[in-house]
Amino acid sequence: MMQQIMERAKDLVASKLQIVETAEDWELLLEEIRGIDEWIQLSRYYTPRKNQSGLVEPVKDEPAPLLSQKREVAEPTFEQRYAYTFVRELKGGSLREWPNSHISEKEIRQWNLEHGMEVRVQISHQDHRRTSLEVLAVIATDQMKTLEERIVFEKCIVKNHGIIESTVEGPLKDETGKPFYYATPVEDMRFFQLKEGQLVDLVMWKGHPETLTIVWKYAFQYEEPIVQPLSSSQDTKRAGSTTEVIMTPESKKSTGRYAKQMKRKPNIKKARQVRQIREKKQQSIAPLVTTSLPGQPIDFIDKKPLDFASFEGMRLVIVGNEQQAPVYRTFFAETGIELIHLAGDAQSAKKIASLAKKTDAIVVITSRVSHAASAHVIAQAKKYNIPFAMERLDGRRSLYTACQRQLEKARLNRLKTGKS
């Protein structure tokens, strides 16, 4: 058995060597030799082994094999080939030399396979029922022929409730030219997930209308063409023209769909309007009533100079608005006040716990801190009885005024308690 296989392989390689002329032919030859080598290895695996004398060893009495072993013995073996003959079926296809083989409809349409082609395949999935194959290449097409027994209705339009009665080209007709319709079963509706307006391919065996079924669903939907009649203004002739317009069959078929869009409309320039300039109304500007203290205007606060001379040596903590920290440090450095600036996040505000015992006043900019940070700072200030202020505005004048008030409270508390 193996001797015949080796001789056949030598003949194949010798015949292929005679047609090698270019580098591309040589690459194809190497690929075919690899396929022949794979065929020899599989044949060697499935060929029954012999002992050294050349005779098959006698079968000894052994216990009954298991059920799985029986199944393996019962499976028929087939001859491994370099190429197989493709057989077109109603749905999908198979290989003539490979029993229980199956090639999906997607593979057939991707490779444009026809009945009788010789193809090279590989196994993609295998179970006890059948073997699913994947096409690697088309080897020969000399035996290809159209399968007349298989009738295909291409691009059929699915209507409501799965009724199919027409194709893109016209009504659905049988072999005799008689129109008919097909009601899609519920199982096919669920399997293909059909909706109204989708396109499918129907297939059946010739003379057997009961085999009619759906074999393929297209990814796009069908849209009916929009036909618009020609306007009467286009049929009228221009005044003073003597030439006649001859309507050809091609011009009669035009639907006039883009007639309105292709019309040239004159661009009439609009008269430029004189721009009217509105005069500003002279109104007296009322003073702002928004104050840091109720009833006290901001103008009065801005005009009054701030004095930090009596607070020299005291410690002030500002929480929030860390972008202005360099400005605050520059201002308080001249006053002799020790400034500690904390960021507005909760993690930075926790540092107040270690600074609270030696802090005289705290000012929190509420618009620049988180709720958790402000709550933590207030708790520490109340715990150690430290004067604090929640300043809503982040302007420098408002912040310095709030700091002055809290430092003044801290100075008075020192005088009352007698602490230095």
KOLVEXDO-912950 format. One line per field, with one value per residue (C-alpha): residue number from 1; residue in one letter; y negated, x, z negated. Coordinates in steps of 0.02 Angstrom, whole numbers, plus 32768, in hexadecimal, padded with zeros to 4 digits. Layout:
<sites>
nr	(NUM/...)
rest	(a/...)
Y	(Y/...)
X	(X/...)
Z	(Z/...)
</sites>
This chain:
<sites>
nr	(1/2/3/4/5/6/7/8/9/10/11/12/13/14/15/16/17/18/19/20/21/22/23/24/25/26/27/28/29/30/31/32/33/34/35/36/37/38/39/40/41/42/43/44/45/46/47/48/49/50/51/52/53/54/55/56/57/58/59/60/61/62/63/64/65/66/67/68/69/70/71/72/73/74/75/76/77/78/79/80/81/82/83/84/85/86/87/88/89/90/91/92/93/94/95/96/97/98/99/100/101/102/103/104/105/106/107/108/109/110/111/112/113/114/115/116/117/118/119/120/121/122/123/124/125/126/127/128/129/130/131/132/133/134/135/136/137/138/139/140/141/142/143/144/145/146/147/148/149/150/151/152/153/154/155/156/157/158/159/160/161/162/163/164/165/166/167/168/169/170/171/172/173/174/175/176/177/178/179/180/181/182/183/184/185/186/187/188/189/190/191/192/193/194/195/196/197/198/199/200/201/202/203/204/205/206/207/208/209/210/211/212/213/214/215/216/217/218/219/220/221/222/223/224/225/226/227/228/229/230/231/232/233/234/235/236/237/238/239/240/241/242/243/244/245/246/247/248/249/250/251/252/253/254/255/256/257/258/259/260/261/262/263/264/265/266/267/268/269/270/271/272/273/274/275/276/277/278/279/280/281/282/283/284/285/286/287/288/289/290/291/292/293/294/295/296/297/298/299/300/301/302/303/304/305/306/307/308/309/310/311/312/313/314/315/316/317/318/319/320/321/322/323/324/325/326/327/328/329/330/331/332/333/334/335/336/337/338/339/340/341/342/343/344/345/346/347/348/349/350/351/352/353/354/355/356/357/358/359/360/361/362/363/364/365/366/367/368/369/370/371/372/373/374/375/376/377/378/379/380/381/382/383/384/385/386/387/388/389/390/391/392/393/394/395/396/397/398/399/400/401/402/403/404/405/406/407/408/409/410/411/412/413/414/415/416/417/418/419/420)
rest	(m/m/q/q/i/m/e/r/a/k/d/l/v/a/s/k/l/q/i/v/e/t/a/e/d/w/e/l/l/l/e/e/i/r/g/i/d/e/w/i/q/l/s/r/y/y/t/p/r/k/n/q/s/g/l/v/e/p/v/k/d/e/p/a/p/l/l/s/q/k/r/e/v/a/e/p/t/f/e/q/r/y/a/y/t/f/v/r/e/l/k/g/g/s/l/r/e/w/p/n/s/h/i/s/e/k/e/i/r/q/w/n/l/e/h/g/m/e/v/r/v/q/i/s/h/q/d/h/r/r/t/s/l/e/v/l/a/v/i/a/t/d/q/m/k/t/l/e/e/r/i/v/f/e/k/c/i/v/k/n/h/g/i/i/e/s/t/v/e/g/p/l/k/d/e/t/g/k/p/f/y/y/a/t/p/v/e/d/m/r/f/f/q/l/k/e/g/q/l/v/d/l/v/m/w/k/g/h/p/e/t/l/t/i/v/w/k/y/a/f/q/y/e/e/p/i/v/q/p/l/s/s/s/q/d/t/k/r/a/g/s/t/t/e/v/i/m/t/p/e/s/k/k/s/t/g/r/y/a/k/q/m/k/r/k/p/n/i/k/k/a/r/q/v/r/q/i/r/e/k/k/q/q/s/i/a/p/l/v/t/t/s/l/p/g/q/p/i/d/f/i/d/k/k/p/l/d/f/a/s/f/e/g/m/r/l/v/i/v/g/n/e/q/q/a/p/v/y/r/t/f/f/a/e/t/g/i/e/l/i/h/l/a/g/d/a/q/s/a/k/k/i/a/s/l/a/k/k/t/d/a/i/v/v/i/t/s/r/v/s/h/a/a/s/a/h/v/i/a/q/a/k/k/y/n/i/p/f/a/m/e/r/l/d/g/r/r/s/l/y/t/a/c/q/r/q/l/e/k/a/r/l/n/r/l/k/t/g/k/s)
Y	(8000/7F83/7FB4/7F82/7EDE/7EB5/7EDA/7E6D/7DDF/7DEC/7DE2/7D47/7CEE/7D1D/7CDB/7C37/7C1C/7C17/7B79/7B13/7A7B/79E5/79C3/79BB/7A68/7AA7/7A63/7AB7/7B5A/7B52/7B39/7BCE/7C39/7C0E/7C48/7CEA/7D05/7CEC/7D6B/7DEA/7DD2/7DEB/7E84/7ECB/7EAF/7F08/7F98/8039/8061/8106/8163/8182/8220/81BD/8219/81D0/8204/8279/8234/8271/8293/81F2/81B4/815B/80A6/8011/7FB5/7F25/7FA1/7FF3/7F4C/7F28/7FD0/7FB9/7F13/7F30/7EF3/7E9B/7E76/7DCF/7D6A/7CCA/7C8A/7CBB/7CAA/7C2C/7C61/7BD8/7BFE/7BA4/7B4A/7B44/7BCE/7C68/7CC9/7D62/7DC2/7D8E/7DDB/7D70/7CD4/7C28/7B7F/7AEA/7A75/79E5/7A41/7A6C/79B7/7975/79E9/79E7/7AA6/7B06/7BBD/7C29/7BB9/7C06/7BAF/7BBF/7BBA/7BC8/7BFB/7B6C/7BD2/7C8C/7CEE/7D94/7D4F/7CFA/7CA5/7BEB/7BB8/7B15/7AF5/7ACB/7AC0/7AEF/7B6E/7B91/7B58/7BC7/7C38/7BA6/7BA3/7B4C/7BB4/7BA4/7C03/7B78/7ADC/7A3A/79A0/7911/7872/7897/780D/783E/77EA/77E1/7886/78DA/78DC/78E3/78C5/785F/7842/77A4/77C5/77F2/786D/7918/799C/7A58/7AC5/7AB1/79F2/79F4/7976/79BA/7984/79D4/79CA/79D3/7A4F/7A0C/7A6E/7A19/796F/7987/79D5/794E/78C2/7887/77DD/7784/7741/77B9/781D/78DA/7965/79F5/7AA0/7B41/7BE1/7BE2/7C33/7C36/7B96/7BDF/7BCA/7B0B/7AB7/7A21/7A3B/798D/78E3/7843/77C3/772F/7705/76E0/762D/7609/7588/74DE/74AD/73F8/73BC/7338/7286/7237/71A5/7219/7254/71A5/7160/70BE/7029/7003/70AC/7111/71B0/7249/72BA/7374/73E3/747C/751B/74F1/7443/7488/74FA/746A/7455/739E/73C5/733F/72C2/7246/7254/7238/719C/7101/707D/6FC9/6F8A/6EE7/6E77/6E29/6D6F/6D44/6CFC/6C66/6C9A/6C3B/6C14/6C0D/6B85/6BB8/6B85/6B17/6B62/6B40/6BD5/6C08/6C38/6CF1/6D2E/6DD3/6DC6/6E35/6DE9/6DC5/6D0D/6CDA/6CAB/6CF1/6C41/6C18/6CB6/6C9B/6BE9/6C17/6C4C/6CF4/6CF9/6D9C/6D4E/6D87/6E3D/6E57/6F03/6F55/6FEF/6FE9/707F/7064/70FB/70FE/709E/70E4/708D/6FE6/702B/6FCB/6F28/6F46/6F73/6ED5/6E68/6EB2/6EBE/6E01/6E03/6E7F/6EFA/6FB4/6FF1/70AA/70CC/7174/71B7/71CC/728B/72FA/734B/72A4/7261/72F0/729A/721C/729D/728E/71D0/71A1/7196/710C/70B2/7009/6FF4/7057/7016/708F/7059/70BB/70A8/70FE/7191/7236/7259/72DC/7266/71D7/724B/728E/71DF/71A0/7235/7213/7158/7178/71FC/7183/70E5/7092/6FFB/702C/6FE1/702D/6FAF/6FC5/6F46/6F6E/6EB9/6E7C/6DEA/6E55/6EDC/6E62/6E0E/6EB7/6EE3/6E3D/6E5B/6F0B/6ED5/6E49/6EC7/6F36/6EA0/6E73/6F28/6F23/6E86/6ED4/6F79/6F28/6F9A/6F53)
X	(8000/8087/80F0/8062/804C/8106/8107/806F/80C2/8161/80FB/80A0/8141/8194/80FF/80FE/81BA/81A4/8139/81A6/81EC/81E6/8200/8144/8131/81B7/8159/80B9/811A/815C/80AC/806C/80FE/80CD/801C/805D/80CA/8033/7FD3/8061/806A/7FAE/7FB3/8042/7FDE/7F42/7F9D/7F99/8044/80A1/8124/81D6/81A8/812B/8093/8006/800F/7F84/7EFE/7F0A/7E78/7E5C/7DCF/7D3C/7D6A/7D11/7C83/7CF5/7D6F/7CE1/7CAF/7D60/7D6B/7CBF/7CEE/7D17/7DBF/7DD2/7E63/7EB8/7EC6/7F1C/7E7B/7DC4/7D31/7CAF/7BF8/7B73/7ADD/7A3A/7A8A/7B46/7BAD/7C19/7CAE/7C92/7D27/7D0A/7C6F/7C0A/7C68/7C18/7C49/7BE2/7B84/7BF4/7C91/7C3F/7C10/7CB8/7D18/7C8F/7C8F/7C33/7C01/7C95/7D24/7DBD/7DE8/7E64/7E19/7E41/7DD6/7D89/7D12/7CEF/7C71/7C15/7B95/7BFF/7CA5/7CA2/7D28/7D7D/7DB5/7E6D/7E7C/7E29/7E9A/7E40/7DA2/7DA7/7D1C/7CAE/7BFB/7B58/7ADF/7A3D/79D5/79F3/7987/79B6/7947/79BF/799A/78E8/7891/784C/77A8/7740/7729/77B1/774F/77BF/7769/77E5/789C/78FC/78E2/7829/77A7/77DB/77BB/77D1/7819/7780/777B/76E6/76F1/76EB/7714/7773/7743/77E0/77D3/77E2/7883/78D8/7896/78EB/798A/79AC/795B/78F8/78A5/783B/78A1/7935/7977/798E/79B7/793B/7970/7916/7930/78E5/7839/782E/77DC/77CF/788D/7883/78E2/794D/7A08/7A54/7A2A/7A7C/7AC3/7A67/79AE/794A/7911/7893/78CF/787B/782F/77FD/77A0/77EF/77AE/774C/77C5/784D/77E1/77BF/7830/788D/7845/789A/78F4/78D7/7937/78D2/78FE/78F8/78CC/793A/790B/7992/794B/789A/78D4/7917/78AD/78D6/790D/7993/7939/7916/79C5/7A18/79B3/7A1C/79CD/7A0A/7A5D/7A06/7A70/7A0F/7A17/7A8F/7A32/7A73/7AB0/7A60/7ACD/7A71/7A9E/7ACA/7A4F/7A96/7A67/7AAC/7B0D/7ACB/7B4E/7B64/7B0A/7B67/7BD4/7C3B/7BDD/7B23/7AFF/7BB3/7BDB/7C75/7CAE/7CC2/7D26/7D9B/7DC3/7DF0/7EA8/7ED0/7F44/7F9B/8021/7FD0/7FCB/8085/80C1/8014/7FEF/7F68/7F27/7ED0/7E77/7E50/7E7D/7F2E/7F4C/7F5C/7FCF/806B/8009/7FCB/807A/80C4/803F/804A/8109/8113/8099/80FD/806C/8095/8028/8000/7F9F/7F46/7EF7/7E3B/7E36/7E0C/7EB8/7F11/7E90/7EB6/7F5C/7EFB/7EF0/7FAB/7FAC/7F0F/7F5E/7FD8/7F63/7F14/7E94/7E4F/7DFE/7DAA/7D83/7CE2/7CDE/7D88/7D7D/7D1D/7C93/7CFA/7D8D/7D24/7CCA/7D70/7DB9/7D1C/7D20/7DD5/7DB4/7D21/7D82/7E10/7DA2/7DFF/7DAE/7D81/7D23/7CD1/7CF6/7C8E/7CEA/7D9B/7DD0/7E6C/7E19/7D8C/7E06/7E7C/7DE9/7DAB/7E5B/7E68/7DC3/7DF2/7EA0/7E50/7DDE/7E74/7ED3/7E40/7E34/7EEC/7ED1/7E3D/7E93/7F3B/7F99/802B)
Z	(8000/7FCF/8065/80DB/807E/808D/8148/8161/80FF/8168/8209/81CA/819B/8241/82A5/8243/825E/831A/8316/829E/82FA/8284/81CC/81B1/81FE/8187/80EF/812B/8144/8091/804F/80B3/8075/7FC2/7FE8/8034/7F9A/7F29/7F91/7F80/7EC3/7EB0/7F20/7EBB/7E1B/7E5B/7EB0/7E46/7DFA/7E19/7DB4/7DEE/7E4F/7EB6/7E75/7E10/7D5B/7D25/7CB5/7C02/7B90/7B31/7AC3/7B14/7B43/7AF7/7B4D/7B81/7BD0/7C30/7C77/7CB1/7D0A/7D57/7DA9/7E61/7EA0/7F45/7FB6/7F98/8037/806C/80BD/80B0/8127/80ED/80F3/80ED/807F/805D/7FC9/7FC2/800E/7FEE/8033/809E/8056/7F9F/7F4D/7ED2/7F08/7F0F/7F57/7F1E/7F91/7F59/7F93/803A/805E/8023/809A/8122/8128/81AF/81BD/81F5/81BE/816C/80C9/803C/7F8C/7ED4/7E3F/7DDD/7D6D/7D59/7CF4/7CFD/7D78/7DFE/7E23/7E4A/7EC6/7EF5/7FA8/7FBF/807D/8122/817B/8220/827D/8317/82D5/829E/82DC/82B1/824A/82AE/822E/81AF/81CC/8175/8160/813A/80D6/80A0/803D/7F92/7F6A/7ECC/7E6C/7ED6/7F7B/8016/80BD/8124/8149/8172/822C/8224/81E0/81A1/8229/822E/82B9/8327/8312/829C/820D/815C/80AA/801A/7F62/7EF8/7E66/7DB6/7D9A/7E30/7DF8/7D4F/7D94/7E16/7DAB/7E41/7E47/7EC7/7F59/7F4F/7FE4/7FE5/8061/8077/80B9/80EC/814E/81FC/81FC/813E/80FF/8050/803E/8051/7FC2/7F95/7FB0/7F97/7F4D/7F8D/7F14/7F63/7F77/8013/8033/80BA/813A/8133/81DB/81F6/8294/8301/82EA/8377/8382/83C2/8455/8497/851E/850F/856B/8612/861F/86BE/868E/8663/85D2/85FE/8569/8567/8505/8486/8468/8454/83C9/8360/82C4/82A6/81F6/81F5/8266/81DD/8196/823F/8264/825C/81F0/81FF/8162/813E/80D1/8045/802D/7FA4/7F11/7EB5/7E0B/7D7E/7CE9/7C45/7BCF/7B20/7A9C/7A17/796F/78C4/7883/77D9/7755/772F/7695/768D/75F3/7583/74F0/74F8/7514/7537/75EE/7644/7675/75BE/759C/7631/75FD/754B/753B/74EB/7455/7423/73B4/7312/734C/7364/732E/733A/73A4/742C/7491/7539/7589/7644/76E3/76EA/7792/7736/76AD/76E9/76E7/7636/75F8/7643/75F2/7542/7544/752E/749A/7431/7429/743D/74CD/74EC/758C/75A7/7646/7655/765E/75CB/75C2/75AD/7534/74BB/7494/742B/73A0/737B/7393/7333/7285/72BB/7335/7309/7397/742B/74CC/7545/75FA/7612/76CF/76E0/7666/765F/75E2/7589/7574/7530/74B6/7474/745C/7401/738C/735A/7344/72CF/726F/7242/723E/72CF/7326/73D8/746C/7505/7590/762D/7699/76D3/76F7/769F/7647/7604/75C9/7573/751B/74DB/749F/7442/73E6/73AF/7376/7313/72BC/7296/724C/71DC/71A2/7172/710B/70B0/708A/7068/70E0/7140)
</sites>
